[in-house]
């Protein structure tokens, strides 16, 4: 029943790939902030309403990211990423 994951994995340099299944997370502010080795992320569940700064300063993040729905808040979600990211909306 975890709903708030703000900065939960911030600064975790060992995270390389993540996939979140549909769940009850609603806040993911800065969840992966400064995860410098994160390269792959697959689906952002529709339960996430606030994704502000979710991937900020993840310079190696690339590929395709699928949003199950558009979060209500998503300011600077990809700030500080330097690779090509394709965003798809389901």
KAVEN-V761383 format. One record per backbone hydrogen bond with DSSP energy under -0.5 kcal/mol. CO is the residue of the C=O (numbers start at 1). NH is the residue of the N-H. If there is no record, write none. Layout:
CO & NH
CO & NH
This chain:
3 & 5
3 & 26
3 & 27
5 & 8
7 & 10
9 & 12
11 & 13
12 & 15
16 & 39
16 & 40
18 & 42
26 & 28
26 & 49
26 & 50
27 & 5
28 & 31
29 & 7
30 & 33
31 & 9
32 & 35
33 & 11
34 & 36
35 & 38
39 & 62
40 & 18
42 & 66
43 & 20
43 & 45
44 & 68
45 & 48
47 & 49
49 & 51
49 & 72
49 & 73
50 & 28
51 & 54
52 & 30
53 & 56
54 & 32
55 & 58
56 & 34
57 & 59
58 & 61
59 & 82
61 & 83
63 & 86
65 & 67
65 & 88
66 & 44
66 & 68
67 & 90
73 & 51
74 & 77
75 & 53
76 & 79
77 & 55
78 & 81
79 & 57
84 & 63
85 & 87
86 & 65
86 & 88
88 & 67
